Amino acid sequence: MDNQEELFKGVTFSDLMSDVYHNSKRTSRQINQLVSQLQPLIRSSSDATIIVPLIKEYLEVSVKNDDHLVKLTAIVQRYISTKQTIVGSDSLLSEEEKKQLLQIADDTLTGDLESELNLIEQEESQLHQKIETAKSKLKQDNHE
């Protein structure tokens, strides 16, 4: 996955990063504008107690929105990094190591299956012997 692969409809990782940057800049300009527009309206402390909480609330909403975008960007970045590590040349295992692991798994599974089959065959022969023994006892009991 690269920076230009679409994350969701019409949005790439680069677009997401651009949105975070531009939202931050736009918010900064809007806050400065808001403060400069409200500043002349503050003539007393009672005016300030009404207007300052409005500015504070606006700032908090803006910061939360930017924080969500930054978190989303971090998640996507980790996803890209993980996917590149798994798929890319920096993979944890080389192709030869993968083949060796698959061969070991195959050998182990084959050995385990053969052992299990041998045990089943032994149990089957023991059951046949017990059945034959039981049949012969029944015949003896019936003849007596």
N, CA, C and O atoms as CSV, one atom per row, in Angstrom:
chain,resi,resn,atom,element,x,y,z
A,1,MET,N,N,0.853,-1.178,0.000
A,1,MET,CA,C,0.000,0.000,0.000
A,1,MET,C,C,0.894,1.235,0.000
A,1,MET,O,O,1.834,1.333,0.789
A,2,ASP,N,N,0.597,2.159,-0.878
A,2,ASP,CA,C,1.378,3.386,-0.887
A,2,ASP,C,C,0.491,4.552,-0.486
A,2,ASP,O,O,-0.690,4.375,-0.190
A,3,ASN,N,N,1.070,5.742,-0.480
A,3,ASN,CA,C,0.344,6.939,-0.052
A,3,ASN,C,C,-0.809,7.295,-0.969
A,3,ASN,O,O,-1.701,8.048,-0.577
A,4,GLN,N,N,-0.806,6.763,-2.194
A,4,GLN,CA,C,-1.843,7.123,-3.156
A,4,GLN,C,C,-2.960,6.076,-3.254
A,4,GLN,O,O,-3.929,6.272,-3.988
A,5,GLU,N,N,-2.830,4.971,-2.520
A,5,GLU,CA,C,-3.895,3.965,-2.548
A,5,GLU,C,C,-5.102,4.511,-1.790
A,5,GLU,O,O,-4.964,5.133,-0.737
A,6,GLU,N,N,-6.273,4.269,-2.341
A,6,GLU,CA,C,-7.503,4.813,-1.787
A,6,GLU,C,C,-7.861,4.101,-0.489
A,6,GLU,O,O,-7.985,2.876,-0.459
A,7,LEU,N,N,-8.028,4.879,0.591
A,7,LEU,CA,C,-8.404,4.319,1.890
A,7,LEU,C,C,-9.905,4.089,1.962
A,7,LEU,O,O,-10.370,3.027,2.378
A,8,PHE,N,N,-10.643,5.091,1.554
A,8,PHE,CA,C,-12.082,4.999,1.389
A,8,PHE,C,C,-12.459,5.944,0.271
A,8,PHE,O,O,-11.622,6.714,-0.201
A,9,LYS,N,N,-13.681,5.899,-0.150
A,9,LYS,CA,C,-14.112,6.554,-1.388
A,9,LYS,C,C,-13.506,7.950,-1.583
A,9,LYS,O,O,-13.861,8.909,-0.897
A,10,GLY,N,N,-12.584,8.024,-2.541
A,10,GLY,CA,C,-12.005,9.302,-2.944
A,10,GLY,C,C,-10.965,9.885,-2.005
A,10,GLY,O,O,-10.562,11.033,-2.190
A,11,VAL,N,N,-10.505,9.126,-0.986
A,11,VAL,CA,C,-9.550,9.668,-0.026
A,11,VAL,C,C,-8.343,8.733,0.079
A,11,VAL,O,O,-8.473,7.547,0.382
A,12,THR,N,N,-7.170,9.306,-0.181
A,12,THR,CA,C,-5.925,8.554,-0.035
A,12,THR,C,C,-5.243,8.990,1.257
A,12,THR,O,O,-5.690,9.928,1.918
A,13,PHE,N,N,-4.159,8.304,1.613
A,13,PHE,CA,C,-3.408,8.683,2.813
A,13,PHE,C,C,-2.858,10.095,2.659
A,13,PHE,O,O,-2.871,10.870,3.616
A,14,SER,N,N,-2.383,10.433,1.489
A,14,SER,CA,C,-1.878,11.791,1.241
A,14,SER,C,C,-2.986,12.828,1.422
A,14,SER,O,O,-2.760,13.898,1.986
A,15,ASP,N,N,-4.188,12.498,0.939
A,15,ASP,CA,C,-5.329,13.410,1.120
A,15,ASP,C,C,-5.632,13.620,2.602
A,15,ASP,O,O,-5.898,14.736,3.049
A,16,LEU,N,N,-5.585,12.524,3.349
A,16,LEU,CA,C,-5.860,12.596,4.780
A,16,LEU,C,C,-4.834,13.480,5.487
A,16,LEU,O,O,-5.191,14.309,6.325
A,17,MET,N,N,-3.562,13.298,5.145
A,17,MET,CA,C,-2.517,14.133,5.742
A,17,MET,C,C,-2.708,15.597,5.360
A,17,MET,O,O,-2.523,16.491,6.185
A,18,SER,N,N,-3.076,15.830,4.121
A,18,SER,CA,C,-3.319,17.194,3.652
A,18,SER,C,C,-4.488,17.821,4.412
A,18,SER,O,O,-4.431,18.989,4.796
A,19,ASP,N,N,-5.544,17.040,4.626
A,19,ASP,CA,C,-6.698,17.546,5.385
A,19,ASP,C,C,-6.306,17.939,6.804
A,19,ASP,O,O,-6.728,18.981,7.305
A,20,VAL,N,N,-5.503,17.107,7.444
A,20,VAL,CA,C,-5.063,17.419,8.808
A,20,VAL,C,C,-4.304,18.740,8.818
A,20,VAL,O,O,-4.556,19.599,9.663
A,21,TYR,N,N,-3.393,18.899,7.898
A,21,TYR,CA,C,-2.584,20.122,7.833
A,21,TYR,C,C,-3.456,21.348,7.554
A,21,TYR,O,O,-3.366,22.355,8.255
A,22,HIS,N,N,-4.292,21.254,6.532
A,22,HIS,CA,C,-5.111,22.415,6.145
A,22,HIS,C,C,-6.167,22.739,7.206
A,22,HIS,O,O,-6.459,23.912,7.439
A,23,ASN,N,N,-6.740,21.729,7.846
A,23,ASN,CA,C,-7.702,21.994,8.929
A,23,ASN,C,C,-7.035,22.731,10.073
A,23,ASN,O,O,-7.611,23.655,10.648
A,24,SER,N,N,-5.835,22.325,10.398
A,24,SER,CA,C,-5.096,22.978,11.476
A,24,SER,C,C,-4.837,24.448,11.141
A,24,SER,O,O,-5.036,25.328,11.979
A,25,LYS,N,N,-4.396,24.701,9.922
A,25,LYS,CA,C,-4.117,26.087,9.503
A,25,LYS,C,C,-5.408,26.915,9.469
A,25,LYS,O,O,-5.438,28.052,9.940
A,26,ARG,N,N,-6.476,26.327,8.903
A,26,ARG,CA,C,-7.756,27.034,8.801
A,26,ARG,C,C,-8.307,27.347,10.191
A,26,ARG,O,O,-8.813,28.443,10.434
A,27,THR,N,N,-8.206,26.392,11.085
A,27,THR,CA,C,-8.696,26.585,12.451
A,27,THR,C,C,-7.932,27.701,13.136
A,27,THR,O,O,-8.519,28.536,13.825
A,28,SER,N,N,-6.626,27.714,12.945
A,28,SER,CA,C,-5.810,28.773,13.538
A,28,SER,C,C,-6.254,30.148,13.038
A,28,SER,O,O,-6.384,31.089,13.820
A,29,ARG,N,N,-6.483,30.254,11.743
A,29,ARG,CA,C,-6.951,31.540,11.176
A,29,ARG,C,C,-8.335,31.901,11.710
A,29,ARG,O,O,-8.589,33.060,12.039
A,30,GLN,N,N,-9.229,30.919,11.798
A,30,GLN,CA,C,-10.589,31.189,12.277
A,30,GLN,C,C,-10.583,31.643,13.737
A,30,GLN,O,O,-11.321,32.549,14.122
A,31,ILE,N,N,-9.746,31.003,14.530
A,31,ILE,CA,C,-9.668,31.384,15.939
A,31,ILE,C,C,-9.138,32.808,16.075
A,31,ILE,O,O,-9.665,33.604,16.852
A,32,ASN,N,N,-8.101,33.120,15.319
A,32,ASN,CA,C,-7.573,34.486,15.362
A,32,ASN,C,C,-8.622,35.495,14.928
A,32,ASN,O,O,-8.744,36.559,15.535
A,33,GLN,N,N,-9.384,35.176,13.882
A,33,GLN,CA,C,-10.450,36.065,13.411
A,33,GLN,C,C,-11.528,36.231,14.476
A,33,GLN,O,O,-11.972,37.346,14.751
A,34,LEU,N,N,-11.943,35.125,15.069
A,34,LEU,CA,C,-12.989,35.157,16.086
A,34,LEU,C,C,-12.567,36.013,17.270
A,34,LEU,O,O,-13.335,36.848,17.748
A,35,VAL,N,N,-11.357,35.804,17.736
A,35,VAL,CA,C,-10.860,36.578,18.883
A,35,VAL,C,C,-10.794,38.057,18.519
A,35,VAL,O,O,-11.187,38.909,19.316
A,36,SER,N,N,-10.304,38.364,17.332
A,36,SER,CA,C,-10.201,39.783,16.938
A,36,SER,C,C,-11.589,40.417,16.769
A,36,SER,O,O,-11.746,41.613,17.016
A,37,GLN,N,N,-12.592,39.642,16.355
A,37,GLN,CA,C,-13.948,40.177,16.222
A,37,GLN,C,C,-14.628,40.348,17.580
A,37,GLN,O,O,-15.400,41.285,17.783
A,38,LEU,N,N,-14.336,39.438,18.500
A,38,LEU,CA,C,-14.988,39.497,19.804
A,38,LEU,C,C,-14.288,40.451,20.777
A,38,LEU,O,O,-14.902,40.949,21.720
A,39,GLN,N,N,-13.030,40.694,20.543
A,39,GLN,CA,C,-12.258,41.541,21.449
A,39,GLN,C,C,-12.900,42.923,21.653
A,39,GLN,O,O,-12.987,43.372,22.796
A,40,PRO,N,N,-13.354,43.617,20.600
A,40,PRO,CA,C,-13.975,44.932,20.811
A,40,PRO,C,C,-15.291,44.856,21.592
A,40,PRO,O,O,-15.726,45.852,22.171
A,41,LEU,N,N,-15.922,43.679,21.609
A,41,LEU,CA,C,-17.192,43.546,22.322
A,41,LEU,C,C,-17.008,43.419,23.832
A,41,LEU,O,O,-17.952,43.608,24.599
A,42,ILE,N,N,-15.790,43.101,24.249
A,42,ILE,CA,C,-15.535,42.941,25.682
A,42,ILE,C,C,-15.193,44.313,26.266
A,42,ILE,O,O,-14.116,44.864,26.037
A,43,ARG,N,N,-16.155,44.842,27.028
A,43,ARG,CA,C,-15.963,46.156,27.654
A,43,ARG,C,C,-15.902,46.052,29.175
A,43,ARG,O,O,-15.418,46.957,29.854
A,44,SER,N,N,-16.396,44.944,29.693
A,44,SER,CA,C,-16.372,44.768,31.148
A,44,SER,C,C,-16.105,43.301,31.467
A,44,SER,O,O,-16.066,42.449,30.579
A,45,SER,N,N,-15.923,43.032,32.746
A,45,SER,CA,C,-15.653,41.657,33.157
A,45,SER,C,C,-16.869,40.759,32.926
A,45,SER,O,O,-16.716,39.568,32.655
A,46,SER,N,N,-18.067,41.320,33.030
A,46,SER,CA,C,-19.270,40.517,32.765
A,46,SER,C,C,-19.345,40.139,31.282
A,46,SER,O,O,-19.791,39.042,30.946
A,47,ASP,N,N,-18.909,41.040,30.396
A,47,ASP,CA,C,-18.846,40.709,28.964
A,47,ASP,C,C,-17.849,39.569,28.730
A,47,ASP,O,O,-18.089,38.649,27.948
A,48,ALA,N,N,-16.734,39.668,29.435
A,48,ALA,CA,C,-15.703,38.636,29.286
A,48,ALA,C,C,-16.209,37.286,29.783
A,48,ALA,O,O,-15.905,36.264,29.168
A,49,THR,N,N,-16.969,37.249,30.873
A,49,THR,CA,C,-17.479,35.975,31.399
A,49,THR,C,C,-18.474,35.324,30.449
A,49,THR,O,O,-18.699,34.116,30.519
A,50,ILE,N,N,-19.062,36.100,29.576
A,50,ILE,CA,C,-19.988,35.541,28.582
A,50,ILE,C,C,-19.238,35.105,27.324
A,50,ILE,O,O,-19.504,34.028,26.791
A,51,ILE,N,N,-18.318,35.915,26.853
A,51,ILE,CA,C,-17.658,35.677,25.565
A,51,ILE,C,C,-16.516,34.665,25.657
A,51,ILE,O,O,-16.362,33.836,24.760
A,52,VAL,N,N,-15.719,34.715,26.713
A,52,VAL,CA,C,-14.556,33.826,26.831
A,52,VAL,C,C,-14.965,32.349,26.818
A,52,VAL,O,O,-14.306,31.559,26.142
A,53,PRO,N,N,-16.031,31.935,27.538
A,53,PRO,CA,C,-16.440,30.513,27.449
A,53,PRO,C,C,-16.835,30.088,26.029
A,53,PRO,O,O,-16.640,28.933,25.652
A,54,LEU,N,N,-17.389,31.018,25.243
A,54,LEU,CA,C,-17.735,30.709,23.858
A,54,LEU,C,C,-16.467,30.422,23.047
A,54,LEU,O,O,-16.410,29.476,22.262
A,55,ILE,N,N,-15.454,31.268,23.263
A,55,ILE,CA,C,-14.181,31.069,22.565
A,55,ILE,C,C,-13.561,29.735,23.004
A,55,ILE,O,O,-13.057,28.974,22.178
A,56,LYS,N,N,-13.606,29.465,24.318
A,56,LYS,CA,C,-13.041,28.223,24.855
A,56,LYS,C,C,-13.736,27.011,24.251
A,56,LYS,O,O,-13.075,26.050,23.859
A,57,GLU,N,N,-15.049,27.046,24.173
A,57,GLU,CA,C,-15.800,25.916,23.604
A,57,GLU,C,C,-15.453,25.712,22.131
A,57,GLU,O,O,-15.283,24.584,21.670
A,58,TYR,N,N,-15.351,26.812,21.410
A,58,TYR,CA,C,-14.975,26.727,19.994
A,58,TYR,C,C,-13.597,26.092,19.834
A,58,TYR,O,O,-13.391,25.242,18.967
A,59,LEU,N,N,-12.655,26.512,20.679
A,59,LEU,CA,C,-11.302,25.953,20.636
A,59,LEU,C,C,-11.312,24.453,20.937
A,59,LEU,O,O,-10.625,23.683,20.267
A,60,GLU,N,N,-12.085,24.037,21.940
A,60,GLU,CA,C,-12.132,22.633,22.321
A,60,GLU,C,C,-12.697,21.763,21.202
A,60,GLU,O,O,-12.172,20.685,20.928
A,61,VAL,N,N,-13.758,22.225,20.560
A,61,VAL,CA,C,-14.349,21.464,19.455
A,61,VAL,C,C,-13.348,21.337,18.316
A,61,VAL,O,O,-13.203,20.270,17.719
A,62,SER,N,N,-12.666,22.423,18.025
A,62,SER,CA,C,-11.674,22.414,16.952
A,62,SER,C,C,-10.525,21.458,17.262
A,62,SER,O,O,-10.085,20.706,16.393
A,63,VAL,N,N,-10.044,21.491,18.497
A,63,VAL,CA,C,-8.942,20.626,18.905
A,63,VAL,C,C,-9.370,19.159,18.851
A,63,VAL,O,O,-8.600,18.307,18.406
A,64,LYS,N,N,-10.586,18.858,19.299
A,64,LYS,CA,C,-11.082,17.476,19.255
A,64,LYS,C,C,-11.174,16.977,17.815
A,64,LYS,O,O,-10.813,15.835,17.530
A,65,ASN,N,N,-11.651,17.822,16.914
A,65,ASN,CA,C,-11.751,17.433,15.510
A,65,ASN,C,C,-10.366,17.139,14.934
A,65,ASN,O,O,-10.169,16.122,14.269
A,66,ASP,N,N,-9.419,18.025,15.188
A,66,ASP,CA,C,-8.049,17.802,14.714
A,66,ASP,C,C,-7.453,16.553,15.340
A,66,ASP,O,O,-6.739,15.802,14.676
A,67,ASP,N,N,-7.745,16.327,16.622
A,67,ASP,CA,C,-7.231,15.154,17.319
A,67,ASP,C,C,-7.747,13.864,16.680
A,67,ASP,O,O,-7.001,12.897,16.532
A,68,HIS,N,N,-9.023,13.857,16.305
A,68,HIS,CA,C,-9.591,12.675,15.643
A,68,HIS,C,C,-8.897,12.420,14.302
A,68,HIS,O,O,-8.584,11.277,13.970
A,69,LEU,N,N,-8.661,13.474,13.544
A,69,LEU,CA,C,-7.977,13.309,12.260
A,69,LEU,C,C,-6.549,12.811,12.451
A,69,LEU,O,O,-6.080,11.965,11.690
A,70,VAL,N,N,-5.864,13.325,13.451
A,70,VAL,CA,C,-4.492,12.894,13.721
A,70,VAL,C,C,-4.475,11.421,14.138
A,70,VAL,O,O,-3.609,10.664,13.699
A,71,LYS,N,N,-5.425,11.014,14.981
A,71,LYS,CA,C,-5.501,9.607,15.401
A,71,LYS,C,C,-5.789,8.703,14.205
A,71,LYS,O,O,-5.184,7.640,14.067
A,72,LEU,N,N,-6.710,9.123,13.344
A,72,LEU,CA,C,-7.013,8.347,12.145
A,72,LEU,C,C,-5.771,8.221,11.266
A,72,LEU,O,O,-5.494,7.151,10.724
A,73,THR,N,N,-5.041,9.296,11.132
A,73,THR,CA,C,-3.820,9.272,10.333
A,73,THR,C,C,-2.790,8.319,10.933
A,73,THR,O,O,-2.127,7.582,10.204
A,74,ALA,N,N,-2.656,8.331,12.248
A,74,ALA,CA,C,-1.703,7.435,12.917
A,74,ALA,C,C,-2.091,5.974,12.700
A,74,ALA,O,O,-1.227,5.129,12.464
A,75,ILE,N,N,-3.379,5.678,12.778
A,75,ILE,CA,C,-3.847,4.303,12.561
A,75,ILE,C,C,-3.544,3.860,11.140
A,75,ILE,O,O,-3.035,2.761,10.919
A,76,VAL,N,N,-3.857,4.715,10.181
A,76,VAL,CA,C,-3.611,4.375,8.778
A,76,VAL,C,C,-2.116,4.211,8.528
A,76,VAL,O,O,-1.700,3.316,7.792
A,77,GLN,N,N,-1.314,5.071,9.137
A,77,GLN,CA,C,0.134,4.985,8.962
A,77,GLN,C,C,0.658,3.660,9.519
A,77,GLN,O,O,1.504,3.022,8.892
A,78,ARG,N,N,0.167,3.237,10.687
A,78,ARG,CA,C,0.580,1.943,11.251
A,78,ARG,C,C,0.145,0.802,10.346
A,78,ARG,O,O,0.881,-0.166,10.153
A,79,TYR,N,N,-1.058,0.923,9.794
A,79,TYR,CA,C,-1.552,-0.110,8.879
A,79,TYR,C,C,-0.650,-0.219,7.656
A,79,TYR,O,O,-0.279,-1.318,7.245
A,80,ILE,N,N,-0.300,0.924,7.080
A,80,ILE,CA,C,0.579,0.931,5.899
A,80,ILE,C,C,1.926,0.321,6.256
A,80,ILE,O,O,2.450,-0.508,5.512
A,81,SER,N,N,2.484,0.722,7.378
A,81,SER,CA,C,3.785,0.220,7.804
A,81,SER,C,C,3.743,-1.286,8.031
A,81,SER,O,O,4.651,-2.000,7.605
A,82,THR,N,N,2.713,-1.770,8.689
A,82,THR,CA,C,2.579,-3.198,8.948
A,82,THR,C,C,2.412,-3.971,7.660
A,82,THR,O,O,3.033,-5.018,7.478
A,83,LYS,N,N,1.583,-3.469,6.766
A,83,LYS,CA,C,1.349,-4.155,5.495
A,83,LYS,C,C,2.632,-4.209,4.669
A,83,LYS,O,O,2.923,-5.228,4.043
A,84,GLN,N,N,3.396,-3.122,4.663
A,84,GLN,CA,C,4.648,-3.097,3.902
A,84,GLN,C,C,5.665,-4.057,4.511
A,84,GLN,O,O,6.440,-4.677,3.783
A,85,THR,N,N,5.671,-4.185,5.821
A,85,THR,CA,C,6.597,-5.096,6.489
A,85,THR,C,C,6.249,-6.534,6.155
A,85,THR,O,O,7.135,-7.347,5.892
A,86,ILE,N,N,4.976,-6.846,6.165
A,86,ILE,CA,C,4.549,-8.218,5.889
A,86,ILE,C,C,4.793,-8.578,4.431
A,86,ILE,O,O,5.268,-9.675,4.135
A,87,VAL,N,N,4.473,-7.666,3.517
A,87,VAL,CA,C,4.543,-7.958,2.095
A,87,VAL,C,C,5.904,-7.628,1.490
A,87,VAL,O,O,6.361,-8.311,0.574
A,88,GLY,N,N,6.542,-6.596,1.995
A,88,GLY,CA,C,7.741,-6.068,1.358
A,88,GLY,C,C,8.986,-6.892,1.551
A,88,GLY,O,O,8.965,-7.974,2.138
A,89,SER,N,N,10.057,-6.358,1.048
A,89,SER,CA,C,11.344,-7.046,1.100
A,89,SER,C,C,11.903,-7.065,2.520
A,89,SER,O,O,12.805,-7.846,2.822
A,90,ASP,N,N,11.375,-6.216,3.383
A,90,ASP,CA,C,11.813,-6.188,4.772
A,90,ASP,C,C,11.027,-7.195,5.607
A,90,ASP,O,O,10.931,-7.061,6.827
A,91,SER,N,N,10.480,-8.180,4.954
A,91,SER,CA,C,9.667,-9.173,5.635
A,91,SER,C,C,10.479,-9.869,6.718
A,91,SER,O,O,11.705,-9.943,6.648
A,92,LEU,N,N,9.772,-10.375,7.715
A,92,LEU,CA,C,10.446,-11.032,8.825
A,92,LEU,C,C,11.158,-12.303,8.390
A,92,LEU,O,O,12.200,-12.651,8.945
A,93,LEU,N,N,10.604,-13.002,7.398
A,93,LEU,CA,C,11.181,-14.254,6.931
A,93,LEU,C,C,11.471,-14.176,5.437
A,93,LEU,O,O,10.698,-13.611,4.663
A,94,SER,N,N,12.596,-14.753,5.055
A,94,SER,CA,C,12.902,-14.823,3.629
A,94,SER,C,C,12.067,-15.951,3.016
A,94,SER,O,O,11.462,-16.750,3.732
A,95,GLU,N,N,12.045,-16.002,1.701
A,95,GLU,CA,C,11.293,-17.056,1.016
A,95,GLU,C,C,11.832,-18.437,1.378
A,95,GLU,O,O,11.065,-19.384,1.554
A,96,GLU,N,N,13.166,-18.545,1.488
A,96,GLU,CA,C,13.798,-19.821,1.842
A,96,GLU,C,C,13.374,-20.256,3.249
A,96,GLU,O,O,13.073,-21.427,3.482
A,97,GLU,N,N,13.354,-19.299,4.180
A,97,GLU,CA,C,12.942,-19.621,5.548
A,97,GLU,C,C,11.470,-20.044,5.594
A,97,GLU,O,O,11.100,-20.953,6.337
A,98,LYS,N,N,10.646,-19.381,4.799
A,98,LYS,CA,C,9.231,-19.762,4.729
A,98,LYS,C,C,9.092,-21.194,4.215
A,98,LYS,O,O,8.304,-21.977,4.745
A,99,LYS,N,N,9.863,-21.528,3.176
A,99,LYS,CA,C,9.819,-22.885,2.615
A,99,LYS,C,C,10.272,-23.903,3.649
A,99,LYS,O,O,9.668,-24.967,3.786
A,100,GLN,N,N,11.340,-23.575,4.380
A,100,GLN,CA,C,11.837,-24.483,5.408
A,100,GLN,C,C,10.788,-24.712,6.495
A,100,GLN,O,O,10.580,-25.845,6.929
A,101,LEU,N,N,10.132,-23.643,6.933
A,101,LEU,CA,C,9.095,-23.774,7.951
A,101,LEU,C,C,7.931,-24.625,7.459
A,101,LEU,O,O,7.401,-25.455,8.198
A,102,LEU,N,N,7.538,-24.412,6.206
A,102,LEU,CA,C,6.455,-25.224,5.641
A,102,LEU,C,C,6.862,-26.693,5.548
A,102,LEU,O,O,6.044,-27.579,5.799
A,103,GLN,N,N,8.112,-26.956,5.191
A,103,GLN,CA,C,8.602,-28.337,5.104
A,103,GLN,C,C,8.611,-28.986,6.485
A,103,GLN,O,O,8.196,-30.135,6.636
A,104,ILE,N,N,9.080,-28.259,7.484
A,104,ILE,CA,C,9.098,-28.780,8.853
A,104,ILE,C,C,7.671,-29.080,9.317
A,104,ILE,O,O,7.409,-30.126,9.912
A,105,ALA,N,N,6.756,-28.152,9.039
A,105,ALA,CA,C,5.359,-28.366,9.427
A,105,ALA,C,C,4.792,-29.594,8.721
A,105,ALA,O,O,4.091,-30.398,9.334
A,106,ASP,N,N,5.093,-29.737,7.442
A,106,ASP,CA,C,4.609,-30.881,6.671
A,106,ASP,C,C,5.176,-32.190,7.214
A,106,ASP,O,O,4.446,-33.166,7.384
A,107,ASP,N,N,6.490,-32.206,7.485
A,107,ASP,CA,C,7.129,-33.407,8.027
A,107,ASP,C,C,6.541,-33.771,9.388
A,107,ASP,O,O,6.258,-34.938,9.660
A,108,THR,N,N,6.363,-32.776,10.226
A,108,THR,CA,C,5.822,-33.015,11.560
A,108,THR,C,C,4.404,-33.559,11.473
A,108,THR,O,O,4.055,-34.517,12.163
A,109,LEU,N,N,3.598,-32.950,10.631
A,109,LEU,CA,C,2.221,-33.394,10.471
A,109,LEU,C,C,2.175,-34.817,9.929
A,109,LEU,O,O,1.394,-35.642,10.405
A,110,THR,N,N,3.006,-35.104,8.939
A,110,THR,CA,C,3.051,-36.452,8.362
A,110,THR,C,C,3.464,-37.469,9.413
A,110,THR,O,O,2.856,-38.533,9.525
A,111,GLY,N,N,4.502,-37.144,10.189
A,111,GLY,CA,C,4.970,-38.038,11.253
A,111,GLY,C,C,3.901,-38.270,12.305
A,111,GLY,O,O,3.695,-39.399,12.749
A,112,ASP,N,N,3.221,-37.201,12.704
A,112,ASP,CA,C,2.157,-37.327,13.701
A,112,ASP,C,C,1.015,-38.186,13.180
A,112,ASP,O,O,0.475,-39.020,13.906
A,113,LEU,N,N,0.650,-37.980,11.918
A,113,LEU,CA,C,-0.429,-38.771,11.330
A,113,LEU,C,C,-0.052,-40.247,11.238
A,113,LEU,O,O,-0.877,-41.117,11.517
A,114,GLU,N,N,1.198,-40.533,10.844
A,114,GLU,CA,C,1.642,-41.925,10.758
A,114,GLU,C,C,1.628,-42.580,12.132
A,114,GLU,O,O,1.201,-43.727,12.265
A,115,SER,N,N,2.086,-41.874,13.147
A,115,SER,CA,C,2.069,-42.408,14.514
A,115,SER,C,C,0.638,-42.698,14.958
A,115,SER,O,O,0.355,-43.738,15.553
A,116,GLU,N,N,-0.245,-41.772,14.663
A,116,GLU,CA,C,-1.658,-41.941,15.039
A,116,GLU,C,C,-2.266,-43.137,14.316
A,116,GLU,O,O,-3.015,-43.906,14.919
A,117,LEU,N,N,-1.953,-43.304,13.032
A,117,LEU,CA,C,-2.456,-44.453,12.271
A,117,LEU,C,C,-1.931,-45.764,12.847
A,117,LEU,O,O,-2.676,-46.740,12.938
A,118,ASN,N,N,-0.657,-45.797,13.237
A,118,ASN,CA,C,-0.079,-46.999,13.847
A,118,ASN,C,C,-0.804,-47.344,15.152
A,118,ASN,O,O,-1.111,-48.507,15.414
A,119,LEU,N,N,-1.072,-46.320,15.961
A,119,LEU,CA,C,-1.791,-46.560,17.218
A,119,LEU,C,C,-3.193,-47.096,16.949
A,119,LEU,O,O,-3.651,-48.012,17.632
A,120,ILE,N,N,-3.866,-46.535,15.968
A,120,ILE,CA,C,-5.210,-46.987,15.622
A,120,ILE,C,C,-5.176,-48.432,15.140
A,120,ILE,O,O,-6.042,-49.227,15.507
A,121,GLU,N,N,-4.184,-48.782,14.319
A,121,GLU,CA,C,-4.059,-50.158,13.829
A,121,GLU,C,C,-3.794,-51.122,14.984
A,121,GLU,O,O,-4.344,-52.223,15.007
A,122,GLN,N,N,-2.951,-50.718,15.948
A,122,GLN,CA,C,-2.690,-51.567,17.116
A,122,GLN,C,C,-3.964,-51.774,17.933
A,122,GLN,O,O,-4.276,-52.888,18.354
A,123,GLU,N,N,-4.705,-50.659,18.150
A,123,GLU,CA,C,-5.950,-50.757,18.907
A,123,GLU,C,C,-6.958,-51.645,18.175
A,123,GLU,O,O,-7.694,-52.416,18.791
A,124,GLU,N,N,-6.973,-51.517,16.842
A,124,GLU,CA,C,-7.889,-52.344,16.048
A,124,GLU,C,C,-7.551,-53.824,16.188
A,124,GLU,O,O,-8.444,-54.659,16.340
A,125,SER,N,N,-6.260,-54.147,16.135
A,125,SER,CA,C,-5.876,-55.560,16.269
A,125,SER,C,C,-6.180,-56.061,17.680
A,125,SER,O,O,-6.589,-57.210,17.851
A,126,GLN,N,N,-5.986,-55.220,18.681
A,126,GLN,CA,C,-6.329,-55.619,20.048
A,126,GLN,C,C,-7.831,-55.853,20.185
A,126,GLN,O,O,-8.265,-56.794,20.848
A,127,LEU,N,N,-8.627,-54.978,19.544
A,127,LEU,CA,C,-10.083,-55.152,19.582
A,127,LEU,C,C,-10.494,-56.446,18.884
A,127,LEU,O,O,-11.363,-57.168,19.373
A,128,HIS,N,N,-9.875,-56.739,17.748
A,128,HIS,CA,C,-10.173,-57.991,17.039
A,128,HIS,C,C,-9.846,-59.194,17.926
A,128,HIS,O,O,-10.607,-60.161,17.974
A,129,GLN,N,N,-8.704,-59.128,18.630
A,129,GLN,CA,C,-8.342,-60.224,19.520
A,129,GLN,C,C,-9.370,-60.378,20.636
A,129,GLN,O,O,-9.766,-61.494,20.973
A,130,LYS,N,N,-9.804,-59.251,21.210
A,130,LYS,CA,C,-10.793,-59.303,22.285
A,130,LYS,C,C,-12.117,-59.852,21.774
A,130,LYS,O,O,-12.793,-60.619,22.460
A,131,ILE,N,N,-12.478,-59.447,20.553
A,131,ILE,CA,C,-13.727,-59.944,19.955
A,131,ILE,C,C,-13.633,-61.448,19.739
A,131,ILE,O,O,-14.567,-62.186,20.054
A,132,GLU,N,N,-12.515,-61.897,19.208
A,132,GLU,CA,C,-12.323,-63.328,18.971
A,132,GLU,C,C,-12.335,-64.097,20.293
A,132,GLU,O,O,-12.908,-65.183,20.386
A,133,THR,N,N,-11.703,-63.526,21.299
A,133,THR,CA,C,-11.691,-64.164,22.617
A,133,THR,C,C,-13.107,-64.246,23.165
A,133,THR,O,O,-13.519,-65.276,23.699
A,134,ALA,N,N,-13.860,-63.133,23.026
A,134,ALA,CA,C,-15.235,-63.128,23.517
A,134,ALA,C,C,-16.090,-64.119,22.755
A,134,ALA,O,O,-16.921,-64.796,23.361
A,135,LYS,N,N,-15.913,-64.231,21.431
A,135,LYS,CA,C,-16.671,-65.178,20.620
A,135,LYS,C,C,-16.368,-66.612,21.052
A,135,LYS,O,O,-17.264,-67.445,21.190
A,136,SER,N,N,-15.073,-66.875,21.261
A,136,SER,CA,C,-14.710,-68.245,21.643
A,136,SER,C,C,-15.258,-68.586,23.025
A,136,SER,O,O,-15.649,-69.730,23.254
A,137,LYS,N,N,-15.297,-67.648,23.937
A,137,LYS,CA,C,-15.870,-67.897,25.260
A,137,LYS,C,C,-17.372,-68.148,25.148
A,137,LYS,O,O,-17.926,-69.016,25.823
A,138,LEU,N,N,-18.027,-67.354,24.265
A,138,LEU,CA,C,-19.456,-67.555,24.080
A,138,LEU,C,C,-19.749,-68.935,23.508
A,138,LEU,O,O,-20.700,-69.596,23.924
A,139,LYS,N,N,-18.938,-69.365,22.561
A,139,LYS,CA,C,-19.114,-70.689,21.963
A,139,LYS,C,C,-18.918,-71.772,23.015
A,139,LYS,O,O,-19.664,-72.751,23.063
A,140,GLN,N,N,-17.904,-71.584,23.857
A,140,GLN,CA,C,-17.635,-72.548,24.908
A,140,GLN,C,C,-18.791,-72.589,25.897
A,140,GLN,O,O,-19.208,-73.661,26.337
A,141,ASP,N,N,-19.307,-71.404,26.245
A,141,ASP,CA,C,-20.414,-71.344,27.194
A,141,ASP,C,C,-21.674,-71.962,26.603
A,141,ASP,O,O,-22.453,-72.606,27.305
A,142,ASN,N,N,-21.863,-71.758,25.298
A,142,ASN,CA,C,-23.048,-72.312,24.633
A,142,ASN,C,C,-22.945,-73.829,24.500
A,142,ASN,O,O,-23.965,-74.516,24.537
A,143,HIS,N,N,-21.734,-74.365,24.345
A,143,HIS,CA,C,-21.541,-75.791,24.206
A,143,HIS,C,C,-21.637,-76.492,25.557
A,143,HIS,O,O,-21.881,-77.698,25.604
A,144,GLU,N,N,-21.463,-75.807,26.590
A,144,GLU,CA,C,-21.482,-76.448,27.890
A,144,GLU,C,C,-22.837,-76.575,28.410
A,144,GLU,O,O,-23.031,-77.098,29.507
